[in-house]
Amino acid sequence: MTERVEFEADGITLVGDLRAPDDPGPHPALVLTGPFTGTRDQVTGLYAERLTAAGYVTLAFDHRNWGESGGTPRLHEDPQGKLHDLRAAVSLLRSRPEADGARIGAVGICLGAGYALKFAAFDPRVRVFAGIAGAYNDPYTARARMSPAGYEEALASFTEVLERQDLGGEVEYVPAVATEGEAAMPGDEPYAYYGTGRGASPHWRNQVTRASVRELVTMDNMTGADFLSPKPGLVVHGVVDRLCSPEGAEEVYKRMDEPKRLVWLDARLHTDLYDAEPHVSRAVEAVTAFLAEHL
């Protein structure tokens, strides 16, 4: 059973798909958040379907500025706003008769794993966290990867963009994916998902604000690992992942306290865990096994 729902966060209308098992429940409930630029009918929708089939009420939704949800500038990454969206999504779940408001978990995939981690750490209504193929961004790692000088240069470049917009200039955009040239997610692998029929969605556009990249290199979602305890945390990751490093997943696991679990899957591409079998089924199995113990 799937129901299109609308709810408010900071006065912005968000659109989601609420899925529930056929029997009335109430059932444990999960809020899902997904990849950078993603919409609810892509990765989060797939995982929501599978987790609902396993007995959970799920809510996959478009964050502000993306998909069918409201918010401006369009196609812009708003880290604090996304955390507010998750808060409002949990409020909606707790209001629904199908959901057990005392048994709610946060599940994130890719960039959403970092958001789900930080959100779960600081919202007492959330009892468990699970991250799949997670990007656990923090500025320390971004600066080390880029070099201190390169990091400062990038910040200066993004600030120039924002200053032009502050003074009335148009919002500047870059392609979300491209096999060659400038893109927020350059290279063959992101394009193979978003630029082809695999990730086709009427609500997804191959654009993102240039300033969104600044948000990626300045956000600190890794902090959530330090504050998640005593809530249980699960990290599911591919052994090879050139887009979201296995080292980042390992760092999250080390920084979380018990109860926790780290599951390595024999995936060789980050996007294997978006839609490829047997990887998605194995990820769902890992998540449902962990939730059975802790939710």
Long-range contacts (C-beta under 8 A, 24 or more apart in sequence): 5-59, 5-61, 5-92, 7-88, 7-89, 7-91, 7-92, 8-88, 9-64, 9-81, 9-84, 9-85, 9-87, 9-88, 9-89, 10-64, 10-81, 10-84, 10-88, 12-64, 12-69, 12-70, 12-71, 12-81, 13-69, 13-70, 14-61, 14-62, 14-63, 14-64, 14-69, 14-70, 14-85, 14-88, 14-89, 15-40, 15-61, 15-62, 15-67, 15-68, 15-69, 16-40, 16-59, 16-60, 16-61, 16-62, 16-89, 16-92, 17-41, 17-45, 17-48, 17-59, 17-60, 17-61, 18-57, 18-58, 18-59, 18-92, 18-96, 18-98, 19-48, 19-49, 19-52, 19-57, 19-58, 19-59, 19-60, 20-52, 20-57, 20-98, 20-99, 21-52, 21-53, 21-55, 21-56, 21-57, 24-97, 24-98, 25-57, 25-97, 25-98, 25-99, 25-100, 26-57, 26-97, 26-98, 26-99, 26-100, 26-101, 27-55, 27-56, 27-57, 27-98, 27-99, 27-100, 28-55, 28-56, 28-57, 28-99, 28-100, 28-103, 28-104, 28-105, 28-291, 28-295, 29-56, 29-57, 29-58, 29-59, 29-93, 29-96, 29-98, 29-99, 29-100, 29-101, 29-103, 29-104, 29-105, 30-56, 30-57, 30-58, 30-59, 30-104, 30-105, 30-106, 30-107, 30-291, 31-58, 31-59, 31-86, 31-89, 31-90, 31-93, 31-104, 31-105, 31-106, 31-107, 31-116, 31-126, 32-58, 32-59, 32-60, 32-61, 32-107, 32-108, 32-109, 32-112, 33-63, 33-82, 33-86, 33-106, 33-107, 33-108, 33-109, 33-112, 33-115, 33-116, 33-119, 34-60, 34-108, 34-109, 34-110, 34-111, 34-112, 35-109, 35-110, 35-111, 35-112, 35-274, 36-77, 36-110, 36-111, 36-135, 36-184, 36-185, 36-208, 36-212, 36-216, 37-66, 37-75, 37-176, 37-184, 37-185, 37-194, 37-204, 37-208, 38-66, 38-110, 38-112, 38-204, 39-66, 39-67, 39-68, 39-201, 39-203, 39-204, 40-67, 40-203, 41-67, 41-201, 41-203, 42-199, 42-201, 42-204, 42-274, 43-109, 43-110, 43-274, 43-275, 44-109, 44-112, 46-274, 46-275, 46-280, 47-107, 47-109, 47-132, 47-280, 47-283, 47-284, 50-280, 50-281, 50-284, 51-107, 51-284, 51-287, 51-288, 54-284, 54-288, 56-291, 57-93, 57-96, 57-98, 57-99, 59-89, 59-92, 59-93, 61-85, 61-89, 62-203, 66-203, 67-201, 67-203, 67-204, 68-203, 73-171, 73-209, 74-171, 75-173, 75-176, 75-205, 75-207, 75-208, 75-209, 75-212, 76-171, 76-208, 76-209, 76-211, 76-212, 77-208, 77-209, 77-212, 77-215, 77-216, 78-215, 79-115, 79-215, 79-219, 79-221, 82-115, 83-115, 83-118, 83-119, 86-115, 86-116, 86-119, 86-123, 87-119, 87-123, 90-123, 90-125, 90-126, 94-125, 101-125, 102-127, 103-127, 103-295, 104-295, 105-129, 105-130, 105-291, 105-295, 106-130, 107-131, 107-132, 107-287, 108-132, 108-134, 109-133, 109-134, 109-273, 109-274, 110-134, 110-135, 110-244, 110-270, 110-274, 111-135, 111-137, 111-216, 114-219, 114-221, 114-222, 114-224, 115-221, 117-221, 117-222, 117-224, 117-225, 117-228, 117-233, 117-252, 118-221, 118-223, 118-224, 119-224, 120-224, 120-228, 120-231, 120-233, 121-223, 121-224, 121-225, 121-226, 121-227, 121-228, 121-231, 122-224, 122-227, 126-231, 127-231, 127-232, 127-294, 127-295, 128-231, 128-232, 128-233, 128-234, 128-290, 128-291, 128-294, 128-295, 129-224, 129-228, 129-231, 129-232, 129-233, 129-234, 130-233, 130-234, 130-236, 130-287, 130-290, 130-291, 131-233, 131-234, 131-235, 131-236, 131-249, 131-252, 132-236, 132-237, 132-273, 132-283, 132-287, 133-236, 133-237, 133-238, 133-241, 133-244, 133-267, 133-270, 133-273, 133-274, 133-283, 134-235, 134-237, 134-244, 134-248, 134-249, 134-252, 135-243, 135-244, 135-248, 136-221, 136-222, 136-225, 136-244, 136-248, 136-249, 136-251, 136-252, 137-216, 137-217, 137-219, 137-220, 137-221, 137-222, 138-219, 138-220, 138-221, 138-222, 138-223, 139-217, 139-218, 139-219, 139-220, 141-222, 141-248, 142-216, 142-217, 142-218, 143-217, 146-217, 151-217, 154-213, 154-214, 154-217, 155-214, 155-217, 155-218, 158-210, 158-211, 158-213, 158-214, 161-210, 161-211, 162-211, 162-214, 165-211, 171-209, 171-211, 172-209, 172-210, 172-211, 173-207, 173-208, 173-209, 173-210, 174-207, 174-208, 174-209, 174-210, 174-213, 175-206, 175-207, 175-208, 176-205, 176-206, 176-207, 176-208, 177-206, 184-208, 184-212, 184-213, 185-243, 189-242, 189-243, 189-269, 189-270, 189-271, 190-243, 190-271, 192-271, 193-271, 193-274, 193-275, 198-271, 198-274, 198-275, 199-274, 199-275, 222-248, 222-251, 222-252, 222-255, 225-251, 225-252, 225-253, 225-255, 225-256, 226-255, 228-256, 228-257, 229-256, 229-257, 229-258, 230-257, 232-259, 232-260, 232-261, 232-290, 232-293, 232-294, 233-259, 233-260, 233-261, 234-260, 234-261, 234-263, 234-286, 234-287, 234-290, 235-260, 235-261, 235-262, 235-263, 236-263, 236-265, 236-273, 236-283, 236-286, 236-287, 237-262, 237-263, 237-264, 237-265, 238-264, 238-265, 238-266, 238-267, 238-268, 238-269, 238-270, 238-272, 238-273, 238-279, 239-264, 239-265, 239-266, 239-267, 239-268, 240-267, 240-268, 240-269, 241-267, 241-269, 241-270, 242-270, 243-270, 243-271, 244-270, 259-293, 259-294, 261-286, 261-290
